[in-house]
């Protein structure tokens, strides 16, 4: 086999430097020397654009800089995808981070995860790289959480969600939260069914006929005042909290079932949540039931009471934001405006609903709920000139087109200067 250096020298002598670089690129591709190929592509781009082959380029005009940037991105894709497909996930992501669509990377990561062999040390290391990119780099949080569940268990997946996913917008949290809801639902159903059958509280036929956790509980008489529990309660309560970002009906149904299960747990094994979810099981049951169109008035009465001035601690925005979110999702915008305006103006920290971008814009709510004058009066009372001006700008634009609400930015909260 000819020495590569002799081959390159011969190509340069006979056909010139461009032919030499083409031959080198072919050789690097065949030998899977992707990092070297990237360097070569940058060198070729410089030559094509008439730039120095080495050294600092200094200031470039905008058109030339754009051409060089596009060549760099193309080189990133050329070497990043094969690196990823070969299992060098971290190295591939280094190139693809700026050059590829996250959704495309996520699809390749999912395929790579499916092909990983079991009980293999190299595969374990590769799995951790996939988890890092999917979860901690935010490429596909749902895939990352699923892989953590499969490889490290429920406890670690909940910790990972807390640390990596809760910082994302609600729309990007939803898939990962749904994975946890599905997982815990299966876990509770299986453990509950096995326990009830072992204790002869239900028959095998009743288990087979049961389509939900609630049906199992009903078949066993509800298990009220029964000391048994079938899941780590801290896991259950965490997942009930995470699921608040979910909007898919199937996921909400499972979250509601988990909440119903939580309601029958002995008080001594549960933990208090933050208002208005101090009683995590009961408040979650009402919250998810209302989103499913059940027990709506009971839920709203409960959350209205929790958001009342005599109940709310200074600076606590979650009760008002919970009520606002429910009223908006229930298509009661006029009431939602009133709930939003009751939000404490001295709250320093956004609630989880606001931080996740799950609340509608206050101006949009007012327009949809025919409560613009109410909002303007509140702006006058609170010295909020920006929102006041926005009501005129947006109301004029939308009098004939009342689109769906957009996410409320933290600076748009009632009582702020925006």
C-alpha positions in Angstrom: 0.0 0.0 0.0 1.5 3.4 -1.0 2.6 5.7 1.8 0.0 8.4 2.2 2.8 11.1 2.2 4.2 9.8 -1.0 0.7 9.7 -2.5 0.1 13.4 -1.5 3.5 14.5 -2.8 2.8 12.8 -6.1 -0.6 14.3 -6.4 0.8 17.8 -5.7 3.6 17.4 -8.3 1.4 16.0 -11.0 -1.9 17.9 -10.5 -1.4 20.7 -8.1 -2.2 21.5 -4.5 -6.0 21.3 -5.0 -5.8 17.7 -6.2 -3.5 16.9 -3.3 -6.1 18.2 -0.8 -8.9 16.3 -2.5 -6.8 13.1 -2.3 -6.1 13.7 1.4 -9.8 14.3 2.1 -10.7 11.0 0.5 -8.0 9.2 2.5 -9.2 10.8 5.8 -12.8 9.8 5.1 -11.8 6.2 4.4 -9.8 6.0 7.6 -12.5 7.7 9.6 -10.2 10.5 10.7 -13.0 12.9 11.2 -11.2 15.6 13.4 -8.4 15.8 10.8 -11.0 16.0 8.0 -12.6 19.0 9.7 -9.2 20.8 9.9 -8.7 20.0 6.2 -12.1 21.4 5.2 -11.3 24.7 6.9 -7.9 24.8 5.1 -9.7 24.1 1.7 -12.2 26.9 2.5 -9.4 29.4 3.0 -7.9 28.4 -0.3 -11.2 28.6 -2.2 -11.8 32.1 -0.7 -8.3 33.3 -1.5 -7.4 33.6 2.2 -4.0 32.8 3.8 -3.6 29.0 4.5 -2.6 29.7 8.1 -2.4 32.4 10.7 -4.9 35.0 12.0 -7.2 36.2 9.3 -7.8 39.6 10.9 -10.9 41.6 9.9 -12.9 40.2 7.0 -15.7 41.9 5.1 -19.2 40.6 5.9 -19.7 38.6 2.7 -16.4 36.8 3.1 -16.9 36.1 6.7 -20.4 34.6 6.0 -18.9 32.4 3.3 -16.2 31.2 5.7 -18.8 30.6 8.4 -21.0 28.5 6.1 -18.0 26.4 5.0 -17.2 25.8 8.7 -20.8 24.8 9.5 -20.8 22.4 6.5 -17.6 20.9 7.8 -19.1 20.5 11.3 -22.0 18.5 9.8 -19.7 16.4 7.5 -17.7 15.2 10.5 -20.2 15.5 13.3 -22.8 13.0 11.9 -20.4 10.1 11.3 -18.8 10.7 14.7 -22.3 10.5 16.3 -23.3 7.4 14.3 -20.1 5.7 15.3 -20.9 6.3 19.0 -18.6 9.1 19.7 -21.5 11.2 21.0 -19.6 13.9 22.9 -17.2 14.5 20.0 -20.0 14.5 17.5 -22.1 16.9 19.5 -19.1 19.3 19.7 -19.4 19.8 16.0 -23.2 19.5 15.7 -24.1 21.9 18.5 -24.0 24.9 16.2 -24.5 23.2 12.9 -27.5 20.8 13.2 -31.1 21.0 14.3 -31.6 19.5 17.8 -34.5 17.4 16.5 -32.3 15.7 14.0 -29.7 15.1 16.7 -32.4 13.7 19.0 -33.5 11.2 16.3 -30.0 9.9 15.8 -29.4 9.7 19.6 -32.6 7.6 20.0 -31.5 5.2 17.3 -28.0 4.9 18.8 -29.5 4.2 22.2 -31.7 1.4 20.7 -28.6 -0.3 19.3 -26.5 -0.3 22.4 -25.5 -3.8 23.6 -26.2 -4.8 27.2 -23.6 -5.5 29.8 -20.8 -3.9 27.9 -18.5 -1.4 29.5 -18.0 0.6 26.3 -21.8 0.7 25.8 -22.3 2.0 29.3 -19.9 4.9 28.7 -21.6 5.6 25.4 -25.0 5.6 27.2 -23.8 8.2 29.6 -22.7 10.4 26.7 -26.1 10.0 25.1 -27.8 11.0 28.4 -25.6 14.0 28.8 -26.4 15.4 25.4 -30.1 14.5 25.5 -30.7 15.6 29.0 -28.1 18.0 30.2 -27.5 19.7 26.9 -31.3 19.8 26.4 -31.4 18.1 23.0 -34.2 15.7 24.0 -35.1 15.8 27.7 -37.7 13.1 27.3 -35.2 10.7 25.9 -32.7 11.6 28.6 -35.1 10.9 31.4 -36.3 7.6 29.8 -32.7 6.5 29.6 -32.0 7.5 33.2 -35.0 5.6 34.4 -33.9 2.5 32.5 -30.3 2.6 33.6 -30.3 4.3 37.0 -33.9 4.0 38.4 -36.7 6.2 39.4 -34.9 8.1 42.2 -32.0 9.3 39.9 -34.4 10.2 37.2 -36.4 12.5 39.5 -33.2 14.1 40.7 -32.1 14.6 37.1 -35.4 16.1 36.2 -35.1 18.6 39.1 -31.6 19.6 38.1 -31.8 19.6 34.3 -35.4 19.8 33.1 -37.1 22.2 35.5 -35.0 25.1 34.2 -36.5 24.7 30.7 -39.7 26.2 29.4 -42.8 24.2 30.2 -43.3 23.1 26.6 -39.8 21.5 26.7 -40.4 20.0 30.1 -43.7 18.3 29.0 -42.3 15.3 27.2 -39.9 14.4 30.1 -42.7 14.9 32.7 -44.9 12.6 30.6 -42.2 9.9 30.7 -42.1 10.1 34.5 -45.9 10.1 34.8 -46.1 7.0 32.5 -43.3 5.2 34.4 -44.7 5.9 37.9 -48.2 5.0 36.8 -47.0 1.6 35.6 -45.0 1.1 38.8 -48.0 1.9 41.1 -50.5 -0.1 39.1 -48.2 -3.2 39.1 -47.3 -3.0 42.8 -50.9 -2.3 43.8 -52.4 -5.1 41.8 -49.8 -7.6 43.2 -50.5 -6.5 46.8 -54.3 -6.6 46.4 -54.2 -10.1 44.9 -51.7 -11.3 47.5 -54.1 -10.1 50.3 -57.1 -11.5 48.5 -58.7 -8.1 48.3 -59.4 -8.5 44.6 -59.6 -11.5 42.3 -57.4 -12.1 39.3 -60.4 -11.4 37.1 -60.9 -8.0 38.7 -57.3 -7.1 38.1 -57.6 -8.2 34.4 -60.8 -6.1 34.1 -59.3 -3.0 35.8 -58.2 -0.3 33.3 -56.8 2.1 35.8 -55.4 2.6 39.3 -58.7 4.1 40.3 -60.6 1.0 39.2 -58.2 -1.2 41.2 -58.8 0.9 44.3 -62.6 0.9 43.8 -62.5 -2.9 43.5 -60.7 -3.1 46.8 -63.0 -0.7 48.5 -60.8 2.4 48.2 -58.2 1.4 50.8 -59.0 4.3 52.9 -57.4 4.0 56.4 -55.3 1.2 55.0 -51.6 1.6 56.0 -50.2 0.1 52.9 -48.4 2.1 50.2 -46.9 0.9 47.0 -44.4 3.5 45.8 -41.9 5.9 47.4 -44.1 8.7 48.5 -41.5 11.4 47.7 -41.3 10.1 44.1 -45.1 10.2 43.8 -45.4 13.8 45.1 -42.5 14.9 42.9 -44.1 13.5 39.8 -47.4 15.0 40.7 -45.6 18.4 40.8 -43.7 17.8 37.5 -46.9 16.8 35.7 -48.4 20.3 36.1 -46.7 21.3 32.8 -48.5 18.5 30.9 -51.3 19.2 28.5 -51.9 15.8 26.8 -55.2 14.3 28.0 -53.8 10.8 28.3 -51.0 12.1 30.6 -53.4 14.2 32.6 -55.6 11.1 33.1 -52.6 9.2 34.6 -51.6 12.1 36.7 -55.2 12.3 38.1 -55.1 8.6 38.9 -51.8 9.0 40.7 -53.4 11.9 42.7 -56.4 9.8 43.6 -54.0 7.1 44.8 -52.1 9.8 46.8 -55.4 10.8 48.5 -55.7 7.4 50.2 -52.2 7.4 51.7 -51.8 7.5 55.5 -51.1 11.1 56.6 -47.9 10.1 58.4 -46.2 9.0 55.2 -46.9 12.1 53.2 -45.1 15.4 53.0 -46.6 18.9 52.9 -46.3 20.8 49.6 -46.2 24.5 49.0 -49.5 26.4 48.9 -52.0 25.8 47.3 -50.7 22.2 47.2 -50.1 21.7 50.9 -52.2 18.6 50.7 -50.4 17.3 47.6 -52.8 14.4 46.9 -56.1 16.3 47.3 -55.0 19.5 45.6 -53.4 17.6 42.7 -56.6 15.5 42.3 -58.7 18.7 42.0 -56.1 20.3 39.7 -55.9 17.5 37.2 -59.7 16.7 37.5 -60.5 20.3 36.5 -58.1 20.2 33.5 -60.0 17.0 32.5 -63.4 18.8 32.9 -64.3 17.1 36.1 -65.3 18.6 39.5 -64.5 22.0 38.0 -66.5 24.1 40.4 -65.2 22.2 43.4 -61.6 22.7 42.2 -62.1 26.4 41.4 -63.7 27.0 44.8 -60.7 25.3 46.5 -58.1 27.2 44.6 -60.0 30.5 45.0 -59.9 30.0 48.7 -56.2 29.2 48.6 -55.6 32.4 46.6 -57.6 34.6 48.9 -55.7 37.5 50.6 -56.2 36.1 54.0 -54.7 32.8 53.0 -51.7 33.9 50.9 -48.4 34.5 52.5 -46.6 37.8 51.5 -44.9 37.4 48.2 -46.3 34.0 47.4 -47.5 34.0 43.8 -48.2 30.3 43.2 -51.8 30.3 44.6 -52.9 33.1 42.3 -51.0 31.7 39.3 -52.5 28.3 39.8 -56.0 29.7 39.7 -55.1 31.9 36.7 -53.8 28.9 34.8 -56.8 26.8 35.5 -59.3 29.5 34.6 -57.4 30.2 31.3 -57.3 26.5 30.4 -61.0 26.3 31.2 -61.6 29.2 28.8 -62.8 31.6 31.5 -60.5 34.5 30.6 -62.5 37.3 32.4 -62.2 35.4 35.7 -58.5 34.6 34.9 -57.8 38.3 34.5 -59.2 39.0 38.0 -57.2 36.1 39.4 -54.0 37.4 37.8 -54.6 41.0 39.1 -54.9 39.5 42.6 -51.4 38.2 42.3 -49.1 39.7 45.0 -47.3 42.6 43.5 -44.4 42.2 46.0 -43.4 38.7 44.7 -39.7 38.6 44.0 -39.6 35.2 42.5 -41.7 33.9 39.6 -43.9 30.9 40.4 -43.2 27.7 38.5 -46.1 28.5 36.2 -44.7 31.8 35.3 -41.1 30.7 35.1 -42.0 27.9 32.7 -43.9 30.3 30.4 -47.2 28.5 31.1 -49.3 31.6 31.8 -51.0 33.6 29.1 -50.1 37.3 28.6 -52.1 39.5 30.9 -52.9 41.8 28.0 -54.1 38.9 25.8 -56.2 37.6 28.7 -57.8 41.0 29.1 -58.6 41.2 25.4 -60.0 37.7 25.2 -62.0 38.3 28.4 -63.3 41.7 27.4 -61.6 43.1 30.5 -59.2 45.7 29.0 -60.7 48.5 31.0 -60.3 46.5 34.2 -56.6 46.0 33.3 -56.1 49.6 32.5 -57.5 50.7 35.9 -55.2 48.2 37.6 -52.3 49.7 35.6 -53.2 53.2 36.8 -53.4 52.0 40.4 -50.1 50.2 40.2 -48.1 52.7 38.2 -47.6 50.3 35.3 -47.3 52.5 32.3 -45.8 49.9 30.0 -48.7 47.4 30.3 -51.1 50.3 30.1 -49.6 51.4 26.8 -49.5 47.8 25.5 -53.3 47.5 26.0 -53.7 50.2 23.4 -51.2 48.8 21.0 -52.4 45.2 21.2 -56.1 45.9 21.6 -56.0 48.0 18.5 -54.3 45.2 16.6 -56.5 42.4 17.8 -60.0 43.8 18.0 -60.9 41.7 15.0 -58.4 38.9 15.6 -58.3 37.5 19.1 -55.7 34.9 18.8 -54.7 32.4 21.5 -52.8 33.7 24.5 -49.0 33.7 24.4 -46.7 32.9 27.3 -46.4 35.5 30.0 -42.9 36.8 30.4 -41.6 37.3 33.9 -41.4 41.1 33.3 -45.1 41.2 32.3 -46.4 40.2 35.7 -49.1 42.3 37.3 -47.6 45.1 39.3 -44.3 45.2 37.4 -43.1 48.0 35.1 -43.6 46.0 31.9 
